[in-house]
Amino acid sequence: MELEDFGYIKFPLMTEKAINLIEKENKLSFIATPQATKTDIKKLIEKVYKVKVSSVNVLNDMKGRKKVTVKLDKKYKAEELAAKLGVI
C-alpha cells in the first residue's frame, strides 16, 4: 500500500535537506496535493504506516507545490519509514 494510493500525497521529497531532517530531527518531507490539510496528512500517515505523528508543517512553495514536513513521535524512527518508502 503506497501513499500515492490515498490521493493527498504525491511523492516523498528526496533532497539533501530532506535526508538531513530524517537523520537529525526524525522528520519526513512530502509533496502533497493543494487540497490536503494538516489533519488529512496526519491521519493518512498514522493510518497507513501505523506511526504516531507529533506535528505537521505545511509550506506552499514558489512553484505552486505544497511541501509537508511530518515529525514523528519519539517512539518511531523516520529512518525506518523512509526505508519503507524507498527514500533512503
PyMOL Python script that loads the backbone (N, CA, C, O; Angstrom):
from pymol import cmd

cmd.read_pdbstr("""\
ATOM      1  N   MET A   1       0.845  -1.174   0.000  1.00  0.00           N
ATOM      2  CA  MET A   1       0.000   0.000   0.000  1.00  0.00           C
ATOM      3  C   MET A   1       0.894   1.243   0.000  1.00  0.00           C
ATOM      4  O   MET A   1       1.677   1.441   0.929  1.00  0.00           O
ATOM      5  N   GLU A   2       0.785   2.058  -1.008  1.00  0.00           N
ATOM      6  CA  GLU A   2       1.629   3.236  -1.156  1.00  0.00           C
ATOM      7  C   GLU A   2       0.849   4.504  -0.838  1.00  0.00           C
ATOM      8  O   GLU A   2      -0.377   4.533  -0.950  1.00  0.00           O
ATOM      9  N   LEU A   3       1.561   5.546  -0.442  1.00  0.00           N
ATOM     10  CA  LEU A   3       0.915   6.822  -0.134  1.00  0.00           C
ATOM     11  C   LEU A   3       0.163   7.387  -1.323  1.00  0.00           C
ATOM     12  O   LEU A   3      -0.875   8.025  -1.153  1.00  0.00           O
ATOM     13  N   GLU A   4       0.670   7.163  -2.514  1.00  0.00           N
ATOM     14  CA  GLU A   4       0.033   7.709  -3.706  1.00  0.00           C
ATOM     15  C   GLU A   4      -1.377   7.149  -3.893  1.00  0.00           C
ATOM     16  O   GLU A   4      -2.209   7.773  -4.552  1.00  0.00           O
ATOM     17  N   ASP A   5      -1.646   5.982  -3.320  1.00  0.00           N
ATOM     18  CA  ASP A   5      -2.957   5.357  -3.443  1.00  0.00           C
ATOM     19  C   ASP A   5      -4.033   6.124  -2.678  1.00  0.00           C
ATOM     20  O   ASP A   5      -5.221   5.910  -2.919  1.00  0.00           O
ATOM     21  N   PHE A   6      -3.652   7.000  -1.776  1.00  0.00           N
ATOM     22  CA  PHE A   6      -4.615   7.687  -0.932  1.00  0.00           C
ATOM     23  C   PHE A   6      -4.906   9.114  -1.377  1.00  0.00           C
ATOM     24  O   PHE A   6      -5.730   9.791  -0.763  1.00  0.00           O
ATOM     25  N   GLY A   7      -4.257   9.577  -2.413  1.00  0.00           N
ATOM     26  CA  GLY A   7      -4.626  10.841  -3.023  1.00  0.00           C
ATOM     27  C   GLY A   7      -3.969  12.098  -2.496  1.00  0.00           C
ATOM     28  O   GLY A   7      -3.631  12.966  -3.301  1.00  0.00           O
ATOM     29  N   TYR A   8      -3.765  12.254  -1.200  1.00  0.00           N
ATOM     30  CA  TYR A   8      -3.240  13.511  -0.671  1.00  0.00           C
ATOM     31  C   TYR A   8      -1.741  13.672  -0.896  1.00  0.00           C
ATOM     32  O   TYR A   8      -1.260  14.786  -1.105  1.00  0.00           O
ATOM     33  N   ILE A   9      -1.012  12.581  -0.854  1.00  0.00           N
ATOM     34  CA  ILE A   9       0.440  12.626  -1.001  1.00  0.00           C
ATOM     35  C   ILE A   9       0.810  12.300  -2.441  1.00  0.00           C
ATOM     36  O   ILE A   9       0.396  11.275  -2.982  1.00  0.00           O
ATOM     37  N   LYS A  10       1.598  13.185  -3.061  1.00  0.00           N
ATOM     38  CA  LYS A  10       2.060  12.913  -4.425  1.00  0.00           C
ATOM     39  C   LYS A  10       3.314  12.048  -4.404  1.00  0.00           C
ATOM     40  O   LYS A  10       3.374  11.013  -5.068  1.00  0.00           O
ATOM     41  N   PHE A  11       4.329  12.484  -3.627  1.00  0.00           N
ATOM     42  CA  PHE A  11       5.574  11.714  -3.538  1.00  0.00           C
ATOM     43  C   PHE A  11       6.408  12.218  -2.366  1.00  0.00           C
ATOM     44  O   PHE A  11       6.259  13.366  -1.947  1.00  0.00           O
ATOM     45  N   PRO A  12       7.298  11.354  -1.827  1.00  0.00           N
ATOM     46  CA  PRO A  12       8.210  11.801  -0.769  1.00  0.00           C
ATOM     47  C   PRO A  12       9.315  12.666  -1.369  1.00  0.00           C
ATOM     48  O   PRO A  12       9.738  12.447  -2.504  1.00  0.00           O
ATOM     49  N   LEU A  13       9.769  13.629  -0.614  1.00  0.00           N
ATOM     50  CA  LEU A  13      10.826  14.527  -1.064  1.00  0.00           C
ATOM     51  C   LEU A  13      12.175  13.881  -0.774  1.00  0.00           C
ATOM     52  O   LEU A  13      12.419  13.422   0.342  1.00  0.00           O
ATOM     53  N   MET A  14      13.056  13.844  -1.777  1.00  0.00           N
ATOM     54  CA  MET A  14      14.343  13.167  -1.631  1.00  0.00           C
ATOM     55  C   MET A  14      15.500  14.126  -1.899  1.00  0.00           C
ATOM     56  O   MET A  14      16.384  13.824  -2.701  1.00  0.00           O
ATOM     57  N   THR A  15      15.497  15.268  -1.238  1.00  0.00           N
ATOM     58  CA  THR A  15      16.586  16.224  -1.381  1.00  0.00           C
ATOM     59  C   THR A  15      17.591  16.020  -0.248  1.00  0.00           C
ATOM     60  O   THR A  15      17.330  15.283   0.703  1.00  0.00           O
ATOM     61  N   GLU A  16      18.723  16.674  -0.360  1.00  0.00           N
ATOM     62  CA  GLU A  16      19.736  16.573   0.688  1.00  0.00           C
ATOM     63  C   GLU A  16      19.190  17.100   2.016  1.00  0.00           C
ATOM     64  O   GLU A  16      19.441  16.516   3.070  1.00  0.00           O
ATOM     65  N   LYS A  17      18.450  18.193   1.960  1.00  0.00           N
ATOM     66  CA  LYS A  17      17.868  18.768   3.174  1.00  0.00           C
ATOM     67  C   LYS A  17      16.848  17.810   3.794  1.00  0.00           C
ATOM     68  O   LYS A  17      16.800  17.662   5.015  1.00  0.00           O
ATOM     69  N   ALA A  18      16.045  17.169   2.970  1.00  0.00           N
ATOM     70  CA  ALA A  18      15.051  16.214   3.469  1.00  0.00           C
ATOM     71  C   ALA A  18      15.729  15.025   4.149  1.00  0.00           C
ATOM     72  O   ALA A  18      15.249  14.543   5.175  1.00  0.00           O
ATOM     73  N   ILE A  19      16.828  14.556   3.593  1.00  0.00           N
ATOM     74  CA  ILE A  19      17.575  13.441   4.191  1.00  0.00           C
ATOM     75  C   ILE A  19      18.160  13.862   5.538  1.00  0.00           C
ATOM     76  O   ILE A  19      18.145  13.078   6.487  1.00  0.00           O
ATOM     77  N   ASN A  20      18.673  15.083   5.631  1.00  0.00           N
ATOM     78  CA  ASN A  20      19.194  15.589   6.905  1.00  0.00           C
ATOM     79  C   ASN A  20      18.094  15.661   7.957  1.00  0.00           C
ATOM     80  O   ASN A  20      18.334  15.343   9.121  1.00  0.00           O
ATOM     81  N   LEU A  21      16.885  16.077   7.564  1.00  0.00           N
ATOM     82  CA  LEU A  21      15.762  16.133   8.506  1.00  0.00           C
ATOM     83  C   LEU A  21      15.407  14.736   9.012  1.00  0.00           C
ATOM     84  O   LEU A  21      15.060  14.565  10.181  1.00  0.00           O
ATOM     85  N   ILE A  22      15.491  13.751   8.142  1.00  0.00           N
ATOM     86  CA  ILE A  22      15.204  12.369   8.547  1.00  0.00           C
ATOM     87  C   ILE A  22      16.215  11.918   9.594  1.00  0.00           C
ATOM     88  O   ILE A  22      15.838  11.361  10.626  1.00  0.00           O
ATOM     89  N   GLU A  23      17.481  12.152   9.335  1.00  0.00           N
ATOM     90  CA  GLU A  23      18.542  11.662  10.209  1.00  0.00           C
ATOM     91  C   GLU A  23      18.648  12.427  11.522  1.00  0.00           C
ATOM     92  O   GLU A  23      18.894  11.822  12.565  1.00  0.00           O
ATOM     93  N   LYS A  24      18.470  13.736  11.491  1.00  0.00           N
ATOM     94  CA  LYS A  24      18.736  14.550  12.675  1.00  0.00           C
ATOM     95  C   LYS A  24      17.503  14.925  13.484  1.00  0.00           C
ATOM     96  O   LYS A  24      17.589  15.062  14.705  1.00  0.00           O
ATOM     97  N   GLU A  25      16.348  15.097  12.824  1.00  0.00           N
ATOM     98  CA  GLU A  25      15.179  15.615  13.531  1.00  0.00           C
ATOM     99  C   GLU A  25      13.969  14.682  13.517  1.00  0.00           C
ATOM    100  O   GLU A  25      12.898  15.059  13.991  1.00  0.00           O
ATOM    101  N   ASN A  26      14.125  13.478  12.984  1.00  0.00           N
ATOM    102  CA  ASN A  26      13.038  12.499  12.938  1.00  0.00           C
ATOM    103  C   ASN A  26      11.827  13.030  12.163  1.00  0.00           C
ATOM    104  O   ASN A  26      10.682  12.840  12.571  1.00  0.00           O
ATOM    105  N   LYS A  27      12.105  13.705  11.028  1.00  0.00           N
ATOM    106  CA  LYS A  27      11.050  14.297  10.207  1.00  0.00           C
ATOM    107  C   LYS A  27      11.108  13.738   8.790  1.00  0.00           C
ATOM    108  O   LYS A  27      12.178  13.416   8.273  1.00  0.00           O
ATOM    109  N   LEU A  28       9.928  13.630   8.174  1.00  0.00           N
ATOM    110  CA  LEU A  28       9.810  13.206   6.780  1.00  0.00           C
ATOM    111  C   LEU A  28       9.196  14.339   5.979  1.00  0.00           C
ATOM    112  O   LEU A  28       8.365  15.081   6.501  1.00  0.00           O
ATOM    113  N   SER A  29       9.590  14.487   4.721  1.00  0.00           N
ATOM    114  CA  SER A  29       9.062  15.539   3.854  1.00  0.00           C
ATOM    115  C   SER A  29       8.377  14.924   2.642  1.00  0.00           C
ATOM    116  O   SER A  29       8.849  13.943   2.068  1.00  0.00           O
ATOM    117  N   PHE A  30       7.247  15.530   2.268  1.00  0.00           N
ATOM    118  CA  PHE A  30       6.462  15.060   1.137  1.00  0.00           C
ATOM    119  C   PHE A  30       5.983  16.244   0.320  1.00  0.00           C
ATOM    120  O   PHE A  30       5.955  17.375   0.805  1.00  0.00           O
ATOM    121  N   ILE A  31       5.604  15.978  -0.929  1.00  0.00           N
ATOM    122  CA  ILE A  31       4.859  16.933  -1.738  1.00  0.00           C
ATOM    123  C   ILE A  31       3.421  16.421  -1.740  1.00  0.00           C
ATOM    124  O   ILE A  31       3.166  15.262  -2.067  1.00  0.00           O
ATOM    125  N   ALA A  32       2.488  17.294  -1.374  1.00  0.00           N
ATOM    126  CA  ALA A  32       1.086  16.907  -1.251  1.00  0.00           C
ATOM    127  C   ALA A  32       0.227  17.681  -2.245  1.00  0.00           C
ATOM    128  O   ALA A  32       0.682  18.645  -2.861  1.00  0.00           O
ATOM    129  N   THR A  33      -1.009  17.248  -2.388  1.00  0.00           N
ATOM    130  CA  THR A  33      -1.949  17.963  -3.246  1.00  0.00           C
ATOM    131  C   THR A  33      -2.332  19.274  -2.573  1.00  0.00           C
ATOM    132  O   THR A  33      -2.297  19.361  -1.345  1.00  0.00           O
ATOM    133  N   PRO A  34      -2.696  20.289  -3.339  1.00  0.00           N
ATOM    134  CA  PRO A  34      -3.069  21.580  -2.750  1.00  0.00           C
ATOM    135  C   PRO A  34      -4.286  21.500  -1.824  1.00  0.00           C
ATOM    136  O   PRO A  34      -4.441  22.346  -0.943  1.00  0.00           O
ATOM    137  N   GLN A  35      -5.139  20.512  -2.007  1.00  0.00           N
ATOM    138  CA  GLN A  35      -6.344  20.385  -1.193  1.00  0.00           C
ATOM    139  C   GLN A  35      -6.085  19.755   0.173  1.00  0.00           C
ATOM    140  O   GLN A  35      -6.929  19.857   1.064  1.00  0.00           O
ATOM    141  N   ALA A  36      -4.956  19.117   0.351  1.00  0.00           N
ATOM    142  CA  ALA A  36      -4.653  18.404   1.594  1.00  0.00           C
ATOM    143  C   ALA A  36      -4.468  19.375   2.752  1.00  0.00           C
ATOM    144  O   ALA A  36      -3.812  20.407   2.612  1.00  0.00           O
ATOM    145  N   THR A  37      -5.053  19.031   3.900  1.00  0.00           N
ATOM    146  CA  THR A  37      -4.881  19.830   5.112  1.00  0.00           C
ATOM    147  C   THR A  37      -3.921  19.099   6.053  1.00  0.00           C
ATOM    148  O   THR A  37      -3.592  17.933   5.837  1.00  0.00           O
ATOM    149  N   LYS A  38      -3.481  19.798   7.094  1.00  0.00           N
ATOM    150  CA  LYS A  38      -2.593  19.176   8.073  1.00  0.00           C
ATOM    151  C   LYS A  38      -3.255  17.949   8.698  1.00  0.00           C
ATOM    152  O   LYS A  38      -2.617  16.913   8.882  1.00  0.00           O
ATOM    153  N   THR A  39      -4.532  18.081   9.018  1.00  0.00           N
ATOM    154  CA  THR A  39      -5.264  16.976   9.631  1.00  0.00           C
ATOM    155  C   THR A  39      -5.352  15.780   8.693  1.00  0.00           C
ATOM    156  O   THR A  39      -5.172  14.640   9.120  1.00  0.00           O
ATOM    157  N   ASP A  40      -5.628  16.034   7.417  1.00  0.00           N
ATOM    158  CA  ASP A  40      -5.691  14.951   6.427  1.00  0.00           C
ATOM    159  C   ASP A  40      -4.368  14.197   6.357  1.00  0.00           C
ATOM    160  O   ASP A  40      -4.342  12.966   6.367  1.00  0.00           O
ATOM    161  N   ILE A  41      -3.279  14.944   6.286  1.00  0.00           N
ATOM    162  CA  ILE A  41      -1.943  14.340   6.177  1.00  0.00           C
ATOM    163  C   ILE A  41      -1.627  13.521   7.423  1.00  0.00           C
ATOM    164  O   ILE A  41      -1.145  12.393   7.325  1.00  0.00           O
ATOM    165  N   LYS A  42      -1.902  14.094   8.599  1.00  0.00           N
ATOM    166  CA  LYS A  42      -1.619  13.397   9.854  1.00  0.00           C
ATOM    167  C   LYS A  42      -2.388  12.080   9.930  1.00  0.00           C
ATOM    168  O   LYS A  42      -1.810  11.043  10.256  1.00  0.00           O
ATOM    169  N   LYS A  43      -3.675  12.113   9.636  1.00  0.00           N
ATOM    170  CA  LYS A  43      -4.490  10.895   9.687  1.00  0.00           C
ATOM    171  C   LYS A  43      -3.999   9.857   8.685  1.00  0.00           C
ATOM    172  O   LYS A  43      -3.949   8.666   8.989  1.00  0.00           O
ATOM    173  N   LEU A  44      -3.638  10.312   7.497  1.00  0.00           N
ATOM    174  CA  LEU A  44      -3.169   9.403   6.454  1.00  0.00           C
ATOM    175  C   LEU A  44      -1.885   8.691   6.866  1.00  0.00           C
ATOM    176  O   LEU A  44      -1.792   7.468   6.757  1.00  0.00           O
ATOM    177  N   ILE A  45      -0.905   9.439   7.335  1.00  0.00           N
ATOM    178  CA  ILE A  45       0.380   8.850   7.741  1.00  0.00           C
ATOM    179  C   ILE A  45       0.178   7.881   8.904  1.00  0.00           C
ATOM    180  O   ILE A  45       0.737   6.784   8.902  1.00  0.00           O
ATOM    181  N   GLU A  46      -0.620   8.281   9.900  1.00  0.00           N
ATOM    182  CA  GLU A  46      -0.847   7.421  11.057  1.00  0.00           C
ATOM    183  C   GLU A  46      -1.581   6.139  10.673  1.00  0.00           C
ATOM    184  O   GLU A  46      -1.265   5.067  11.188  1.00  0.00           O
ATOM    185  N   LYS A  47      -2.552   6.239   9.779  1.00  0.00           N
ATOM    186  CA  LYS A  47      -3.334   5.063   9.379  1.00  0.00           C
ATOM    187  C   LYS A  47      -2.526   4.096   8.513  1.00  0.00           C
ATOM    188  O   LYS A  47      -2.524   2.890   8.757  1.00  0.00           O
ATOM    189  N   VAL A  48      -1.853   4.620   7.521  1.00  0.00           N
ATOM    190  CA  VAL A  48      -1.151   3.765   6.567  1.00  0.00           C
ATOM    191  C   VAL A  48       0.086   3.117   7.178  1.00  0.00           C
ATOM    192  O   VAL A  48       0.326   1.930   6.960  1.00  0.00           O
ATOM    193  N   TYR A  49       0.875   3.872   7.939  1.00  0.00           N
ATOM    194  CA  TYR A  49       2.155   3.363   8.430  1.00  0.00           C
ATOM    195  C   TYR A  49       2.185   3.047   9.912  1.00  0.00           C
ATOM    196  O   TYR A  49       3.241   2.714  10.450  1.00  0.00           O
ATOM    197  N   LYS A  50       1.044   3.145  10.583  1.00  0.00           N
ATOM    198  CA  LYS A  50       0.927   2.756  11.996  1.00  0.00           C
ATOM    199  C   LYS A  50       1.983   3.434  12.863  1.00  0.00           C
ATOM    200  O   LYS A  50       2.636   2.783  13.679  1.00  0.00           O
ATOM    201  N   VAL A  51       2.147   4.748  12.683  1.00  0.00           N
ATOM    202  CA  VAL A  51       3.067   5.542  13.497  1.00  0.00           C
ATOM    203  C   VAL A  51       2.285   6.688  14.124  1.00  0.00           C
ATOM    204  O   VAL A  51       1.173   6.996  13.695  1.00  0.00           O
ATOM    205  N   LYS A  52       2.867   7.319  15.140  1.00  0.00           N
ATOM    206  CA  LYS A  52       2.252   8.479  15.781  1.00  0.00           C
ATOM    207  C   LYS A  52       2.953   9.724  15.266  1.00  0.00           C
ATOM    208  O   LYS A  52       4.178   9.826  15.331  1.00  0.00           O
ATOM    209  N   VAL A  53       2.174  10.670  14.754  1.00  0.00           N
ATOM    210  CA  VAL A  53       2.712  11.929  14.241  1.00  0.00           C
ATOM    211  C   VAL A  53       2.577  12.982  15.330  1.00  0.00           C
ATOM    212  O   VAL A  53       1.487  13.175  15.867  1.00  0.00           O
ATOM    213  N   SER A  54       3.669  13.667  15.665  1.00  0.00           N
ATOM    214  CA  SER A  54       3.596  14.691  16.702  1.00  0.00           C
ATOM    215  C   SER A  54       3.316  16.075  16.133  1.00  0.00           C
ATOM    216  O   SER A  54       2.712  16.904  16.813  1.00  0.00           O
ATOM    217  N   SER A  55       3.747  16.348  14.884  1.00  0.00           N
ATOM    218  CA  SER A  55       3.422  17.647  14.281  1.00  0.00           C
ATOM    219  C   SER A  55       3.492  17.566  12.762  1.00  0.00           C
ATOM    220  O   SER A  55       4.177  16.718  12.189  1.00  0.00           O
ATOM    221  N   VAL A  56       2.756  18.484  12.129  1.00  0.00           N
ATOM    222  CA  VAL A  56       2.744  18.588  10.673  1.00  0.00           C
ATOM    223  C   VAL A  56       2.921  20.055  10.314  1.00  0.00           C
ATOM    224  O   VAL A  56       2.172  20.905  10.797  1.00  0.00           O
ATOM    225  N   ASN A  57       3.899  20.360   9.475  1.00  0.00           N
ATOM    226  CA  ASN A  57       4.113  21.721   8.984  1.00  0.00           C
ATOM    227  C   ASN A  57       3.914  21.738   7.480  1.00  0.00           C
ATOM    228  O   ASN A  57       4.301  20.802   6.781  1.00  0.00           O
ATOM    229  N   VAL A  58       3.301  22.822   6.984  1.00  0.00           N
ATOM    230  CA  VAL A  58       2.986  22.930   5.565  1.00  0.00           C
ATOM    231  C   VAL A  58       3.580  24.218   5.013  1.00  0.00           C
ATOM    232  O   VAL A  58       3.536  25.266   5.658  1.00  0.00           O
ATOM    233  N   LEU A  59       4.141  24.122   3.800  1.00  0.00           N
ATOM    234  CA  LEU A  59       4.710  25.278   3.119  1.00  0.00           C
ATOM    235  C   LEU A  59       4.289  25.233   1.660  1.00  0.00           C
ATOM    236  O   LEU A  59       4.507  24.227   0.984  1.00  0.00           O
ATOM    237  N   ASN A  60       3.694  26.304   1.169  1.00  0.00           N
ATOM    238  CA  ASN A  60       3.385  26.413  -0.258  1.00  0.00           C
ATOM    239  C   ASN A  60       4.563  27.113  -0.912  1.00  0.00           C
ATOM    240  O   ASN A  60       4.848  28.271  -0.610  1.00  0.00           O
ATOM    241  N   ASP A  61       5.257  26.408  -1.817  1.00  0.00           N
ATOM    242  CA  ASP A  61       6.461  26.983  -2.408  1.00  0.00           C
ATOM    243  C   ASP A  61       6.152  27.814  -3.652  1.00  0.00           C
ATOM    244  O   ASP A  61       5.003  27.899  -4.087  1.00  0.00           O
ATOM    245  N   MET A  62       7.183  28.418  -4.209  1.00  0.00           N
ATOM    246  CA  MET A  62       7.040  29.320  -5.353  1.00  0.00           C
ATOM    247  C   MET A  62       6.598  28.589  -6.622  1.00  0.00           C
ATOM    248  O   MET A  62       6.087  29.216  -7.550  1.00  0.00           O
ATOM    249  N   LYS A  63       6.787  27.293  -6.667  1.00  0.00           N
ATOM    250  CA  LYS A  63       6.393  26.508  -7.837  1.00  0.00           C
ATOM    251  C   LYS A  63       4.926  26.081  -7.775  1.00  0.00           C
ATOM    252  O   LYS A  63       4.438  25.401  -8.678  1.00  0.00           O
ATOM    253  N   GLY A  64       4.226  26.476  -6.716  1.00  0.00           N
ATOM    254  CA  GLY A  64       2.822  26.122  -6.571  1.00  0.00           C
ATOM    255  C   GLY A  64       2.594  24.761  -5.939  1.00  0.00           C
ATOM    256  O   GLY A  64       1.478  24.241  -5.970  1.00  0.00           O
ATOM    257  N   ARG A  65       3.639  24.179  -5.367  1.00  0.00           N
ATOM    258  CA  ARG A  65       3.514  22.877  -4.719  1.00  0.00           C
ATOM    259  C   ARG A  65       3.313  23.063  -3.224  1.00  0.00           C
ATOM    260  O   ARG A  65       3.678  24.097  -2.666  1.00  0.00           O
ATOM    261  N   LYS A  66       2.737  22.069  -2.583  1.00  0.00           N
ATOM    262  CA  LYS A  66       2.573  22.079  -1.135  1.00  0.00           C
ATOM    263  C   LYS A  66       3.581  21.099  -0.540  1.00  0.00           C
ATOM    264  O   LYS A  66       3.488  19.890  -0.754  1.00  0.00           O
ATOM    265  N   LYS A  67       4.543  21.634   0.207  1.00  0.00           N
ATOM    266  CA  LYS A  67       5.564  20.816   0.855  1.00  0.00           C
ATOM    267  C   LYS A  67       5.125  20.568   2.295  1.00  0.00           C
ATOM    268  O   LYS A  67       4.820  21.507   3.030  1.00  0.00           O
ATOM    269  N   VAL A  68       5.098  19.309   2.685  1.00  0.00           N
ATOM    270  CA  VAL A  68       4.645  18.917   4.014  1.00  0.00           C
ATOM    271  C   VAL A  68       5.811  18.272   4.757  1.00  0.00           C
ATOM    272  O   VAL A  68       6.478  17.385   4.224  1.00  0.00           O
ATOM    273  N   THR A  69       6.055  18.718   5.990  1.00  0.00           N
ATOM    274  CA  THR A  69       7.069  18.113   6.842  1.00  0.00           C
ATOM    275  C   THR A  69       6.363  17.506   8.044  1.00  0.00           C
ATOM    276  O   THR A  69       5.655  18.198   8.775  1.00  0.00           O
ATOM    277  N   VAL A  70       6.559  16.210   8.242  1.00  0.00           N
ATOM    278  CA  VAL A  70       5.882  15.460   9.297  1.00  0.00           C
ATOM    279  C   VAL A  70       6.910  15.026  10.323  1.00  0.00           C
ATOM    280  O   VAL A  70       7.884  14.353   9.986  1.00  0.00           O
ATOM    281  N   LYS A  71       6.696  15.412  11.586  1.00  0.00           N
ATOM    282  CA  LYS A  71       7.588  14.983  12.671  1.00  0.00           C
ATOM    283  C   LYS A  71       6.942  13.794  13.368  1.00  0.00           C
ATOM    284  O   LYS A  71       5.792  13.861  13.802  1.00  0.00           O
ATOM    285  N   LEU A  72       7.697  12.710  13.469  1.00  0.00           N
ATOM    286  CA  LEU A  72       7.190  11.506  14.119  1.00  0.00           C
ATOM    287  C   LEU A  72       7.446  11.551  15.616  1.00  0.00           C
ATOM    288  O   LEU A  72       8.375  12.210  16.081  1.00  0.00           O
ATOM    289  N   ASP A  73       6.614  10.844  16.360  1.00  0.00           N
ATOM    290  CA  ASP A  73       6.776  10.716  17.798  1.00  0.00           C
ATOM    291  C   ASP A  73       8.115  10.029  18.084  1.00  0.00           C
ATOM    292  O   ASP A  73       8.645   9.308  17.240  1.00  0.00           O
ATOM    293  N   LYS A  74       8.648  10.262  19.276  1.00  0.00           N
ATOM    294  CA  LYS A  74       9.965   9.732  19.637  1.00  0.00           C
ATOM    295  C   LYS A  74      10.033   8.204  19.607  1.00  0.00           C
ATOM    296  O   LYS A  74      11.113   7.635  19.448  1.00  0.00           O
ATOM    297  N   LYS A  75       8.889   7.542  19.759  1.00  0.00           N
ATOM    298  CA  LYS A  75       8.865   6.078  19.753  1.00  0.00           C
ATOM    299  C   LYS A  75       9.147   5.494  18.373  1.00  0.00           C
ATOM    300  O   LYS A  75       9.508   4.323  18.257  1.00  0.00           O
ATOM    301  N   TYR A  76       8.987   6.295  17.338  1.00  0.00           N
ATOM    302  CA  TYR A  76       9.125   5.812  15.963  1.00  0.00           C
ATOM    303  C   TYR A  76      10.332   6.457  15.290  1.00  0.00           C
ATOM    304  O   TYR A  76      10.708   7.582  15.617  1.00  0.00           O
ATOM    305  N   LYS A  77      10.926   5.749  14.364  1.00  0.00           N
ATOM    306  CA  LYS A  77      12.107   6.235  13.654  1.00  0.00           C
ATOM    307  C   LYS A  77      11.746   6.619  12.226  1.00  0.00           C
ATOM    308  O   LYS A  77      11.202   5.807  11.477  1.00  0.00           O
ATOM    309  N   ALA A  78      12.046   7.852  11.853  1.00  0.00           N
ATOM    310  CA  ALA A  78      11.792   8.321  10.490  1.00  0.00           C
ATOM    311  C   ALA A  78      12.651   7.550   9.495  1.00  0.00           C
ATOM    312  O   ALA A  78      12.242   7.349   8.351  1.00  0.00           O
ATOM    313  N   GLU A  79      13.830   7.119   9.915  1.00  0.00           N
ATOM    314  CA  GLU A  79      14.725   6.366   9.025  1.00  0.00           C
ATOM    315  C   GLU A  79      14.085   5.050   8.584  1.00  0.00           C
ATOM    316  O   GLU A  79      14.225   4.645   7.430  1.00  0.00           O
ATOM    317  N   GLU A  80      13.383   4.385   9.502  1.00  0.00           N
ATOM    318  CA  GLU A  80      12.731   3.118   9.162  1.00  0.00           C
ATOM    319  C   GLU A  80      11.604   3.343   8.161  1.00  0.00           C
ATOM    320  O   GLU A  80      11.461   2.589   7.199  1.00  0.00           O
ATOM    321  N   LEU A  81      10.806   4.384   8.390  1.00  0.00           N
ATOM    322  CA  LEU A  81       9.705   4.692   7.478  1.00  0.00           C
ATOM    323  C   LEU A  81      10.243   5.149   6.125  1.00  0.00           C
ATOM    324  O   LEU A  81       9.678   4.806   5.086  1.00  0.00           O
ATOM    325  N   ALA A  82      11.324   5.914   6.131  1.00  0.00           N
ATOM    326  CA  ALA A  82      11.939   6.363   4.875  1.00  0.00           C
ATOM    327  C   ALA A  82      12.457   5.169   4.076  1.00  0.00           C
ATOM    328  O   ALA A  82      12.381   5.162   2.848  1.00  0.00           O
ATOM    329  N   ALA A  83      12.976   4.169   4.765  1.00  0.00           N
ATOM    330  CA  ALA A  83      13.443   2.961   4.083  1.00  0.00           C
ATOM    331  C   ALA A  83      12.272   2.230   3.424  1.00  0.00           C
ATOM    332  O   ALA A  83      12.409   1.711   2.316  1.00  0.00           O
ATOM    333  N   LYS A  84      11.122   2.187   4.102  1.00  0.00           N
ATOM    334  CA  LYS A  84       9.919   1.579   3.522  1.00  0.00           C
ATOM    335  C   LYS A  84       9.484   2.321   2.261  1.00  0.00           C
ATOM    336  O   LYS A  84       9.051   1.711   1.283  1.00  0.00           O
ATOM    337  N   LEU A  85       9.607   3.656   2.303  1.00  0.00           N
ATOM    338  CA  LEU A  85       9.191   4.488   1.174  1.00  0.00           C
ATOM    339  C   LEU A  85      10.219   4.500   0.047  1.00  0.00           C
ATOM    340  O   LEU A  85       9.920   4.948  -1.060  1.00  0.00           O
ATOM    341  N   GLY A  86      11.419   4.015   0.319  1.00  0.00           N
ATOM    342  CA  GLY A  86      12.466   3.999  -0.696  1.00  0.00           C
ATOM    343  C   GLY A  86      13.237   5.303  -0.801  1.00  0.00           C
ATOM    344  O   GLY A  86      13.917   5.540  -1.799  1.00  0.00           O
ATOM    345  N   VAL A  87      13.139   6.153   0.218  1.00  0.00           N
ATOM    346  CA  VAL A  87      13.857   7.429   0.219  1.00  0.00           C
ATOM    347  C   VAL A  87      15.329   7.203   0.527  1.00  0.00           C
ATOM    348  O   VAL A  87      16.201   7.815  -0.090  1.00  0.00           O
ATOM    349  N   ILE A  88      15.599   6.332   1.474  1.00  0.00           N
ATOM    350  CA  ILE A  88      16.985   6.035   1.872  1.00  0.00           C
ATOM    351  C   ILE A  88      17.348   4.655   1.367  1.00  0.00           C
ATOM    352  O   ILE A  88      18.468   4.193   1.585  1.00  0.00           O
TER     353      ILE A  88
END
""", "prot")
cmd.dss("prot")
cmd.show_as("cartoon", "prot")
cmd.util.cbc("prot")
cmd.orient("prot")
